[in-house]
């Protein structure tokens, strides 16, 4: 297996620059070129098309990129499986988490998880649901935790926790003063929402459409904290997870709009590529996750 060459090839395919690839991998630029030439000789094909302005993969280069990601993932899994013979959970676990989960739910869980397995190195990458799905698909993380939906048939998707969404606003907002609010009261209001690709934005769009609401003005902010700061200092509404605003409600910074309709619920899910299913660290993480939350939501 051309481990070093494949690692160089994957990096070059992603950053599309020989100099940056050399810097990232701590190699000389001639070494990067040599690695690519070795692969082109091995597979008897051109992997990149070079021009003064850009570097792009050939069709066979794109084919090798997908297979190389799988080979590298299988290689790392094999290393991990060998560690099992030492009867200790070691190595690393890369977790992708959408913003609500990664910033407000996962941290406490990871503190407990790390105490149980102190030799396991944890790395968390946070993004919106669409970004996390792509990280899992491309084997950049071992497992993903998302709040939205995915129809990606290459991934295994499992719900693990129920989440409540609430409408929030500043304490000075007119609707915050009402004992009870109807859907009609929400017509022609200003809203602050997450970006497209976010699971929260997906539910917001569904909520607006299904209730026939007309939005007076819409501001998009790709950060839960940014949305909360905007609400505190403005006169808008937002639909957010209760876990995101719990501390702000407790400290009196924001108010939940008391809607007459039933509460809004959605499910958080964990996703992984089937190739990761038997990886020891993934298996242990999922067992702990299910014990902590799946049982709590029954």
VOVEXVO-248119 format. One record per residue (C-alpha): residue in three letters; x negated, y, z; residue number from 0. Coordinates in steps of 0.2 Angstrom, whole numbers, plus 5000, padded with zeros to 4 digits. Example, Ala and Ser with C-alpha at 12.3 -4.5 7.8 and 13.67 -1.06 7.14 Angstrom:
<sites>
<site 'ala'; <4938; 4978; 5039>; 0>
<site 'ser'; <4932; 4995; 5036>; 1>
</sites>
This chain:
<sites>
<site 'unk'; <5000; 5000; 5000>; 0>
<site 'unk'; <4993; 5017; 4995>; 1>
<site 'unk'; <4998; 5025; 5012>; 2>
<site 'unk'; <4987; 5041; 5011>; 3>
<site 'unk'; <4991; 5043; 4992>; 4>
<site 'unk'; <5010; 5041; 4995>; 5>
<site 'unk'; <5010; 5053; 5010>; 6>
<site 'unk'; <5001; 5066; 4999>; 7>
<site 'unk'; <5013; 5063; 4985>; 8>
<site 'unk'; <5028; 5066; 4996>; 9>
<site 'unk'; <5021; 5082; 5003>; 10>
<site 'unk'; <5017; 5089; 4986>; 11>
<site 'unk'; <5034; 5084; 4979>; 12>
<site 'unk'; <5042; 5094; 4994>; 13>
<site 'unk'; <5031; 5110; 4994>; 14>
<site 'unk'; <5027; 5110; 4975>; 15>
<site 'unk'; <5010; 5117; 4978>; 16>
<site 'unk'; <4992; 5109; 4979>; 17>
<site 'unk'; <4985; 5122; 4990>; 18>
<site 'unk'; <4999; 5121; 5003>; 19>
<site 'unk'; <4998; 5102; 5002>; 20>
<site 'unk'; <4980; 5102; 5006>; 21>
<site 'unk'; <4982; 5114; 5021>; 22>
<site 'unk'; <4997; 5104; 5028>; 23>
<site 'unk'; <4987; 5087; 5027>; 24>
<site 'unk'; <4970; 5094; 5031>; 25>
<site 'unk'; <4963; 5088; 5015>; 26>
<site 'unk'; <4953; 5097; 5002>; 27>
<site 'unk'; <4962; 5102; 4986>; 28>
<site 'unk'; <4951; 5089; 4975>; 29>
<site 'unk'; <4957; 5076; 4987>; 30>
<site 'unk'; <4975; 5080; 4984>; 31>
<site 'unk'; <4972; 5079; 4965>; 32>
<site 'unk'; <4963; 5063; 4967>; 33>
<site 'unk'; <4977; 5055; 4977>; 34>
<site 'unk'; <4989; 5060; 4964>; 35>
<site 'unk'; <4978; 5053; 4950>; 36>
<site 'unk'; <4976; 5036; 4959>; 37>
<site 'unk'; <4995; 5035; 4960>; 38>
<site 'unk'; <4997; 5039; 4941>; 39>
<site 'unk'; <4984; 5026; 4937>; 40>
<site 'unk'; <4993; 5013; 4948>; 41>
<site 'unk'; <5010; 5016; 4941>; 42>
<site 'unk'; <5004; 5021; 4923>; 43>
<site 'unk'; <5015; 5036; 4923>; 44>
<site 'unk'; <5014; 5055; 4924>; 45>
<site 'unk'; <5021; 5061; 4941>; 46>
<site 'unk'; <5021; 5080; 4939>; 47>
<site 'unk'; <5022; 5092; 4925>; 48>
<site 'unk'; <5010; 5107; 4929>; 49>
<site 'unk'; <5012; 5124; 4922>; 50>
<site 'unk'; <5005; 5141; 4927>; 51>
<site 'unk'; <5021; 5146; 4936>; 52>
<site 'unk'; <5028; 5130; 4943>; 53>
<site 'unk'; <5025; 5112; 4947>; 54>
<site 'unk'; <5039; 5100; 4945>; 55>
<site 'unk'; <5041; 5081; 4945>; 56>
<site 'unk'; <5044; 5070; 4930>; 57>
<site 'unk'; <5059; 5058; 4930>; 58>
<site 'unk'; <5047; 5044; 4935>; 59>
<site 'unk'; <5040; 5055; 4949>; 60>
<site 'unk'; <5058; 5058; 4956>; 61>
<site 'unk'; <5060; 5039; 4956>; 62>
<site 'unk'; <5044; 5036; 4965>; 63>
<site 'unk'; <5048; 5050; 4978>; 64>
<site 'unk'; <5064; 5041; 4983>; 65>
<site 'unk'; <5056; 5024; 4984>; 66>
<site 'unk'; <5040; 5032; 4993>; 67>
<site 'unk'; <5052; 5039; 5007>; 68>
<site 'unk'; <5059; 5022; 5010>; 69>
<site 'unk'; <5042; 5014; 5010>; 70>
<site 'unk'; <5035; 5026; 5022>; 71>
<site 'unk'; <5050; 5024; 5033>; 72>
<site 'unk'; <5049; 5005; 5032>; 73>
<site 'unk'; <5030; 5007; 5037>; 74>
<site 'unk'; <5034; 5017; 5052>; 75>
<site 'unk'; <5047; 5005; 5057>; 76>
<site 'unk'; <5035; 4991; 5056>; 77>
<site 'unk'; <5023; 5000; 5067>; 78>
<site 'unk'; <5037; 5003; 5079>; 79>
<site 'unk'; <5042; 4984; 5079>; 80>
<site 'unk'; <5024; 4979; 5083>; 81>
<site 'unk'; <5024; 4991; 5098>; 82>
<site 'unk'; <5039; 4980; 5105>; 83>
<site 'unk'; <5027; 4966; 5108>; 84>
<site 'unk'; <5020; 4977; 5122>; 85>
<site 'unk'; <5037; 4977; 5131>; 86>
<site 'unk'; <5037; 4996; 5132>; 87>
<site 'unk'; <5046; 5010; 5123>; 88>
<site 'unk'; <5033; 5020; 5114>; 89>
<site 'unk'; <5030; 5030; 5099>; 90>
<site 'unk'; <5042; 5044; 5093>; 91>
<site 'unk'; <5060; 5047; 5089>; 92>
<site 'unk'; <5065; 5061; 5078>; 93>
<site 'unk'; <5083; 5067; 5080>; 94>
<site 'unk'; <5093; 5078; 5069>; 95>
<site 'unk'; <5107; 5088; 5078>; 96>
<site 'unk'; <5120; 5101; 5071>; 97>
<site 'unk'; <5120; 5117; 5081>; 98>
<site 'unk'; <5134; 5114; 5093>; 99>
<site 'unk'; <5127; 5097; 5098>; 100>
<site 'unk'; <5109; 5102; 5098>; 101>
<site 'unk'; <5110; 5118; 5108>; 102>
<site 'unk'; <5124; 5114; 5120>; 103>
<site 'unk'; <5126; 5095; 5123>; 104>
<site 'unk'; <5110; 5086; 5118>; 105>
<site 'unk'; <5097; 5095; 5130>; 106>
<site 'unk'; <5104; 5088; 5146>; 107>
<site 'unk'; <5106; 5071; 5139>; 108>
<site 'unk'; <5088; 5071; 5132>; 109>
<site 'unk'; <5081; 5076; 5149>; 110>
<site 'unk'; <5089; 5060; 5157>; 111>
<site 'unk'; <5084; 5050; 5142>; 112>
<site 'unk'; <5065; 5055; 5143>; 113>
<site 'unk'; <5065; 5051; 5162>; 114>
<site 'unk'; <5070; 5034; 5157>; 115>
<site 'unk'; <5057; 5032; 5143>; 116>
<site 'unk'; <5043; 5044; 5147>; 117>
<site 'unk'; <5031; 5037; 5134>; 118>
<site 'unk'; <5043; 5040; 5120>; 119>
<site 'unk'; <5040; 5057; 5111>; 120>
<site 'unk'; <5056; 5065; 5106>; 121>
<site 'unk'; <5057; 5078; 5092>; 122>
<site 'unk'; <5074; 5087; 5088>; 123>
<site 'unk'; <5078; 5096; 5072>; 124>
<site 'unk'; <5093; 5108; 5073>; 125>
<site 'unk'; <5103; 5113; 5058>; 126>
<site 'unk'; <5121; 5113; 5051>; 127>
<site 'unk'; <5130; 5097; 5047>; 128>
<site 'unk'; <5126; 5097; 5029>; 129>
<site 'unk'; <5107; 5100; 5033>; 130>
<site 'unk'; <5107; 5086; 5046>; 131>
<site 'unk'; <5115; 5074; 5033>; 132>
<site 'unk'; <5101; 5078; 5021>; 133>
<site 'unk'; <5087; 5075; 5034>; 134>
<site 'unk'; <5094; 5058; 5038>; 135>
<site 'unk'; <5096; 5054; 5019>; 136>
<site 'unk'; <5078; 5059; 5016>; 137>
<site 'unk'; <5071; 5049; 5031>; 138>
<site 'unk'; <5065; 5065; 5039>; 139>
<site 'unk'; <5074; 5060; 5055>; 140>
<site 'unk'; <5078; 5043; 5062>; 141>
<site 'unk'; <5096; 5048; 5067>; 142>
<site 'unk'; <5108; 5062; 5065>; 143>
<site 'unk'; <5121; 5069; 5077>; 144>
<site 'unk'; <5135; 5079; 5067>; 145>
<site 'unk'; <5151; 5089; 5071>; 146>
<site 'unk'; <5157; 5089; 5053>; 147>
<site 'unk'; <5162; 5075; 5040>; 148>
<site 'unk'; <5151; 5066; 5028>; 149>
<site 'unk'; <5156; 5055; 5014>; 150>
<site 'unk'; <5139; 5049; 5010>; 151>
<site 'unk'; <5140; 5031; 5007>; 152>
<site 'unk'; <5122; 5028; 5009>; 153>
<site 'unk'; <5124; 5032; 5028>; 154>
<site 'unk'; <5132; 5023; 5043>; 155>
<site 'unk'; <5144; 5035; 5052>; 156>
<site 'unk'; <5151; 5032; 5070>; 157>
<site 'unk'; <5161; 5044; 5081>; 158>
<site 'unk'; <5155; 5045; 5099>; 159>
<site 'unk'; <5162; 5060; 5107>; 160>
<site 'unk'; <5178; 5070; 5107>; 161>
<site 'unk'; <5176; 5089; 5106>; 162>
<site 'unk'; <5189; 5103; 5109>; 163>
<site 'unk'; <5189; 5119; 5099>; 164>
<site 'unk'; <5196; 5135; 5106>; 165>
<site 'unk'; <5199; 5152; 5099>; 166>
<site 'unk'; <5189; 5165; 5108>; 167>
<site 'unk'; <5188; 5184; 5109>; 168>
<site 'unk'; <5181; 5198; 5120>; 169>
<site 'unk'; <5190; 5202; 5136>; 170>
<site 'unk'; <5196; 5218; 5128>; 171>
<site 'unk'; <5205; 5210; 5113>; 172>
<site 'unk'; <5223; 5213; 5112>; 173>
<site 'unk'; <5227; 5194; 5111>; 174>
<site 'unk'; <5216; 5191; 5126>; 175>
<site 'unk'; <5229; 5200; 5137>; 176>
<site 'unk'; <5244; 5189; 5132>; 177>
<site 'unk'; <5249; 5175; 5143>; 178>
<site 'unk'; <5253; 5165; 5127>; 179>
<site 'unk'; <5249; 5168; 5108>; 180>
<site 'unk'; <5258; 5160; 5093>; 181>
<site 'unk'; <5251; 5157; 5076>; 182>
<site 'unk'; <5261; 5172; 5070>; 183>
<site 'unk'; <5251; 5183; 5081>; 184>
<site 'unk'; <5235; 5177; 5072>; 185>
<site 'unk'; <5240; 5185; 5056>; 186>
<site 'unk'; <5229; 5198; 5048>; 187>
<site 'unk'; <5215; 5197; 5061>; 188>
<site 'unk'; <5197; 5199; 5060>; 189>
<site 'unk'; <5187; 5183; 5062>; 190>
<site 'unk'; <5169; 5178; 5064>; 191>
<site 'unk'; <5164; 5161; 5057>; 192>
<site 'unk'; <5150; 5149; 5054>; 193>
<site 'unk'; <5142; 5147; 5037>; 194>
<site 'unk'; <5148; 5134; 5024>; 195>
<site 'unk'; <5140; 5118; 5028>; 196>
<site 'unk'; <5144; 5119; 5046>; 197>
<site 'unk'; <5156; 5107; 5054>; 198>
<site 'unk'; <5164; 5121; 5064>; 199>
<site 'unk'; <5166; 5131; 5048>; 200>
<site 'unk'; <5174; 5116; 5040>; 201>
<site 'unk'; <5187; 5115; 5054>; 202>
<site 'unk'; <5190; 5134; 5054>; 203>
<site 'unk'; <5194; 5133; 5035>; 204>
<site 'unk'; <5206; 5119; 5039>; 205>
<site 'unk'; <5214; 5129; 5053>; 206>
<site 'unk'; <5217; 5144; 5042>; 207>
<site 'unk'; <5224; 5134; 5027>; 208>
<site 'unk'; <5235; 5123; 5037>; 209>
<site 'unk'; <5243; 5137; 5047>; 210>
<site 'unk'; <5245; 5149; 5032>; 211>
<site 'unk'; <5235; 5162; 5040>; 212>
<site 'unk'; <5229; 5178; 5031>; 213>
<site 'unk'; <5212; 5184; 5036>; 214>
<site 'unk'; <5210; 5203; 5037>; 215>
<site 'unk'; <5191; 5202; 5037>; 216>
<site 'unk'; <5178; 5188; 5039>; 217>
<site 'unk'; <5160; 5189; 5045>; 218>
<site 'unk'; <5149; 5174; 5043>; 219>
<site 'unk'; <5135; 5171; 5055>; 220>
<site 'unk'; <5125; 5155; 5055>; 221>
<site 'unk'; <5122; 5155; 5074>; 222>
<site 'unk'; <5134; 5151; 5088>; 223>
<site 'unk'; <5124; 5164; 5099>; 224>
<site 'unk'; <5125; 5177; 5086>; 225>
<site 'unk'; <5144; 5174; 5085>; 226>
<site 'unk'; <5146; 5176; 5103>; 227>
<site 'unk'; <5136; 5192; 5104>; 228>
<site 'unk'; <5147; 5199; 5090>; 229>
<site 'unk'; <5163; 5194; 5099>; 230>
<site 'unk'; <5157; 5202; 5116>; 231>
<site 'unk'; <5153; 5219; 5107>; 232>
<site 'unk'; <5167; 5219; 5094>; 233>
<site 'unk'; <5186; 5216; 5092>; 234>
<site 'unk'; <5186; 5199; 5082>; 235>
<site 'unk'; <5191; 5181; 5085>; 236>
<site 'unk'; <5182; 5165; 5082>; 237>
<site 'unk'; <5185; 5146; 5083>; 238>
<site 'unk'; <5171; 5138; 5093>; 239>
<site 'unk'; <5168; 5122; 5103>; 240>
<site 'unk'; <5173; 5124; 5121>; 241>
<site 'unk'; <5155; 5118; 5126>; 242>
<site 'unk'; <5148; 5133; 5116>; 243>
<site 'unk'; <5158; 5146; 5126>; 244>
<site 'unk'; <5160; 5137; 5143>; 245>
<site 'unk'; <5147; 5147; 5152>; 246>
<site 'unk'; <5152; 5164; 5144>; 247>
<site 'unk'; <5170; 5160; 5150>; 248>
<site 'unk'; <5164; 5156; 5167>; 249>
<site 'unk'; <5154; 5172; 5168>; 250>
<site 'unk'; <5168; 5183; 5162>; 251>
<site 'unk'; <5160; 5188; 5145>; 252>
<site 'unk'; <5173; 5180; 5134>; 253>
<site 'unk'; <5191; 5175; 5135>; 254>
<site 'unk'; <5200; 5160; 5127>; 255>
<site 'unk'; <5216; 5165; 5118>; 256>
<site 'unk'; <5230; 5154; 5125>; 257>
<site 'unk'; <5238; 5147; 5110>; 258>
<site 'unk'; <5255; 5140; 5111>; 259>
<site 'unk'; <5251; 5126; 5099>; 260>
<site 'unk'; <5243; 5109; 5106>; 261>
<site 'unk'; <5224; 5110; 5108>; 262>
<site 'unk'; <5212; 5107; 5093>; 263>
<site 'unk'; <5201; 5091; 5094>; 264>
<site 'unk'; <5188; 5084; 5083>; 265>
<site 'unk'; <5175; 5070; 5084>; 266>
<site 'unk'; <5156; 5071; 5085>; 267>
<site 'unk'; <5147; 5057; 5075>; 268>
<site 'unk'; <5130; 5049; 5074>; 269>
<site 'unk'; <5123; 5044; 5057>; 270>
<site 'unk'; <5109; 5034; 5052>; 271>
<site 'unk'; <5102; 5025; 5036>; 272>
<site 'unk'; <5104; 5006; 5037>; 273>
<site 'unk'; <5085; 5005; 5036>; 274>
<site 'unk'; <5084; 5013; 5053>; 275>
<site 'unk'; <5097; 5001; 5062>; 276>
<site 'unk'; <5084; 4989; 5069>; 277>
<site 'unk'; <5071; 5002; 5074>; 278>
<site 'unk'; <5069; 4999; 5093>; 279>
<site 'unk'; <5069; 5017; 5098>; 280>
<site 'unk'; <5085; 5021; 5087>; 281>
<site 'unk'; <5093; 5006; 5095>; 282>
<site 'unk'; <5089; 5011; 5113>; 283>
<site 'unk'; <5095; 5029; 5110>; 284>
<site 'unk'; <5111; 5023; 5103>; 285>
<site 'unk'; <5114; 5012; 5117>; 286>
<site 'unk'; <5111; 5026; 5130>; 287>
<site 'unk'; <5122; 5038; 5119>; 288>
<site 'unk'; <5137; 5026; 5119>; 289>
<site 'unk'; <5135; 5022; 5138>; 290>
<site 'unk'; <5135; 5041; 5142>; 291>
<site 'unk'; <5148; 5047; 5130>; 292>
<site 'unk'; <5158; 5034; 5121>; 293>
<site 'unk'; <5164; 5027; 5138>; 294>
<site 'unk'; <5168; 5044; 5145>; 295>
<site 'unk'; <5180; 5048; 5131>; 296>
<site 'unk'; <5190; 5032; 5132>; 297>
</sites>
